[in-house]
């Protein structure tokens, strides 16, 4: 799988309006000579909880303070990316990160100071607001309710209903 194919694959689960912003950002970055790999997009609550466990109940160093449901990733509204130099990830290229973040800011993508490779939907204040919105992860199933066949319809009476 090429880096482009991997990046496209990681865009597939994003919330549609956010995905459009990311695609525009990616195109502008490429036009500016910035080659990128988008290595993370939508993340399930379980995947988030697994990351949260690292350095706590699992081996490794702590890599996040966000539990499942507390990350923009859980709602398809965040990506993680890395600049590429000669086709290889360059995690220490601060100048390229700054250029990519500036392009993102023009398009409504917010960078966060404690996680350089992360961009999220700048139109939403916090994950708490996202948790209240209908999303890909939290979409309620539709149900058809049917009265039993042997009952007669009743009038709704009470508290002003007639």
N, C-alpha and C positions, 0 to 999 in steps of 0.2 A: 504494500500500500504506500503510495507517495505521500509526502507531507501535505500536499493539497487535498488529496482524497481523505486523509485523516482529519484535516481541518473541517472539510465539508461534512464529514460524518458527525463531528462534534457540534455542528450547527443544527443538525436535524431535529433535536428535541427542544430547541429554544422557542419561547413564546413568539408568535409571528411578527409583531411590531418591533420587538427587540431584535429579532433575527435580521430584519431589514436594516436596522441601524448598524448592526455588526457587519453585515455584507457591504454596506456603504463605507464603513470604516476600513475594512479590509481592502477594498478597491482603492481607496485614497492612499492607504499605506503603500500598496503595491505601486501606485502611480508616483509616489515619492521615493521609490527605490527601497522600501522596507519589505524584506521577506520574512514571513511569520509562520509559525505553527500554532494553531489553536488546539490545545491539547485537552481542554475540558469545557463542557457546556452544562447541559442539564445533569443534575446529580440527584439520585433518589434519597429519601430520608435515611434509608438503611446505609447507603454508601457514605452519607454524611456522618452518621453515627459511627461507622467503622473508622473513618478518618479521625473523628473526635477521640476514639479509644486509643489511638496511637500515642504512646508516651504516658498514658494513664493506666489502662488495664491491659494494654498490649505493648509489645516491645517497640522501641524506636523513640524518636523525639516528638514532642508535641508539635503538631503542624496546623492545628486550627482550634479556635475557642468556640466554634459554632457547632451545636448539636443538630440533629435532623430537624428540619423546619426553620432553622435560624440562619440560613444562608440564601442569598439571592440565587445561587445555583439550583436550589431545591424547587424553584419556581420558574426555571428556564429564563432567568434574567441576569445571568452572569457568564463570563467566559474567563478562562485562564489561557495565556498565550506566552510564547517566547520568540524573540527575534532569532533568525537563522543567519549564520555567516558561513558561506560555502556549504550550505545544506545541513549544517550542524547547529544544534541549540547553543546559543550564546547567552547564558543566564546573567552574565556580568556586564552586558552592554547598556549601561545606564543612559547614554545619549540616545540610543535608538528607542529604549522604553519611553523616555521623555518625549521624543517626537511622536511616537504612536499614541501616547496619552493626550498630547495636545490636539492631535487629529480627532481622537475620540471625544474630547471635551466639546469640540465644535458640533458634534453630532448627538450630544446628549448622553454620552457614556462617561461614567464617573470612575476615576481611579481611586484607590484607597492607599493611604500612606504606609500601612503595615504589610501590604502584600503587592509588591510591584507588578507581578504578571497578571493581575486581576483587573477586569473592567466590568462594571455593572450598570444597570439601567438607572440613569440619573433622574428619571422622571418620578421615581418612587423613593420616598424618604428613608424607609427602613424595611427590614424583613418582616417586622410586625404588621406593616401595611400590606405587604404581599400575602401574609397569612390570612388576611381577611378577604382577599380577592379570589374569584374563581380562577383556577389555573389548570394546566395540563395534569399536574400531580393530584390535585384536589377536586377534580370534576365529579360532581355528584351523579350517580346513575339515575336514569329516568325510570319511573315506575308508573304503571297503569293500575289504578285501584278500581276494583269492581265489587259491587254489592252482591251478597249471596243471592242466588236465583229465587229463593223462597220468601223474600222479604218485600214489603211494600215500601215505596218511597215515603219519607216523612217530611213534614214541614219543620224547618229550623225555627224554633221559637226561643226567645230569651235574649236579654240585653239588647232589645231593640230590633232583633231580627224577626221577620214575619214572612 
